Amino acid sequence: MEQAMKQENPLGYAPLGGLIRKFAIPSIIGMLVSAAYNITDQIFIGHMVGMLGNAATNVAFPTTMLLTAFAQLIGVGTAANFNINLGAKRKEEAEKFIGNGLMLMSLVGILYMAVVLLLKTPILILCGATDTVLPYAQAYLGITAIGIPFLLFSSAASVIIRADGSPSYSMFCTIVGAVLNVFLDWLFLFVLGWGIQGAAVATIIGQIVSFGLCIRYFPKFKTFPIRKDMLKLNGAYVGQIAKLGTGNFINHTIMMLVNIVLNNSLTYYGALSIYGSDIPLAVSGVAAKLNMIMISFVVGLAQGCQPILGFNIGAKQYDRVKATYKKAVKIGLCFSVTAFLLFQFFPRPIISIFGVGEELYFQFAEKYLRIYMFMVFTFGMQPITVNYFTSIGNVKQGIFLSASRQGFLLLPLLLLLPLKFGLNGVLFAGPIADGLAAILSITMVAINFRSLSKQQAALKEAEA
């Protein structure tokens, strides 16, 4: 049986270092390039429109975060079920999960676009838009909302394409769209002078191209052909997709809620300080894009490990499951420590990349990066652990950990600390929540590892 498994799928026997490189590097690159959709807009808008443009993209950003949450819900949930069933030799079940996932991507994207277009202005006000920022934000979101179905589908589909054993093509789909977006940003803003509307148009064109490339892949799906009879929604399979994708969905949804609370707190307490309302809001927008780079790397790494974890948990190779997680955490920590050093020693040059502003703007930006993102060196721990629990089918642990850093820790701190410490309280909420979340992640994984070790010992005893 072991020899047959080796002949069928290298996920069960190939060296883990090589597998992680094969799946994680394209995933990381794809996620980082995907982040370029928003980051390049922020840079071009910051230089051509100014501080108010940065603030506008910040208050529009929660809609993208929620879209990413739905893409993770469907993409990770589908891919995890697909790989687990392949590892357990249940091919027909794997087929049904792929079909249901593809239908969900299409329907949810269209519905989400309709809601955003209908409630655009109330959403922006809820997300912290001031009177001066609102017109810019309305212009930006009114256009980018049209690209929602394309972005959601391509974001979710890239996870499935990677799970099918084509991480390089998944990366290619994202890179092409992002590179096109960068070129069009330059053309529409610097050459044609279209302003913030030009950045929005550039974004949706790039998203449509990525969507088209993803669509082209599925008629050539590696594991099995995609048939029309697979594309029928079934409540049981939709529920199981949601079950394994909920951890990632909650994580991104709470990140959106935190962004909204953070924006409103910075606006309110900023008005009581020397910085005013718009400077903290603009700085937070830039920091959110920097945070996207962190999230993209760590989540890309975690998603690259998902096929390895899912297959081996299905095949009951628990030692490989634990070893994969440990390698991923080591890589994530190396990246996080590097980011910590950059934020602490070079905050002003980093902020300057995203545009111009008055001296008070740069003073607050330096303070924000050094305090709010002080514990960024622990950042790699929690997202990797959430994806670990999701990939091995431990739904409750994944959901709880997803909600911990953002919901149970950061949200209460953002609400309570400013009551005593004002604007500084908002800044110190970040590192406190990050540190506590890292401790919780280590504890939960240690408990899980002990359980897997017992199961591995029991299997060896039974075989003996």
Secondary structure by P-SEA (a helix, b strand, c coil): caaaaaaccccccccaaaaaaaccaaaaaaaaaaacaaaaaaaaaaaaccaaaaaaaaaaaaaaaaaaaaaaaaaaaaaaaaaaaaaacaaaaaaaaaaaaaaaaaaaaaaaaaaaaaaaaaaaaaacccccaaaaaaaaaaacccaaaaaaaaaaaaaaaaaaccaaaaaaaaaaaaaaaaaaaaaacccccccaaaaaaaaaaaaaaaaaaaaaaaaaccccccccccccccaaaaaaaaaaaaaaaaaaaaaaaaaaaaaaaaaaaaaacccccaaaaaaaaaaaaaaaaaaaaaaaaaaaaaaaaaaaaaacaaaaaaaaaaaaaaaaaaaaaaaaaaaaccaaaaaaaaccccaaaaaaaaaaaacccccccccccaaaaaaaaaaacaaaaaaaaaaccccccaaaaaaccccccaaaaaaaaaaaaaaaaaaaaaaaaaaaaaaaaaaaaaaaaaac
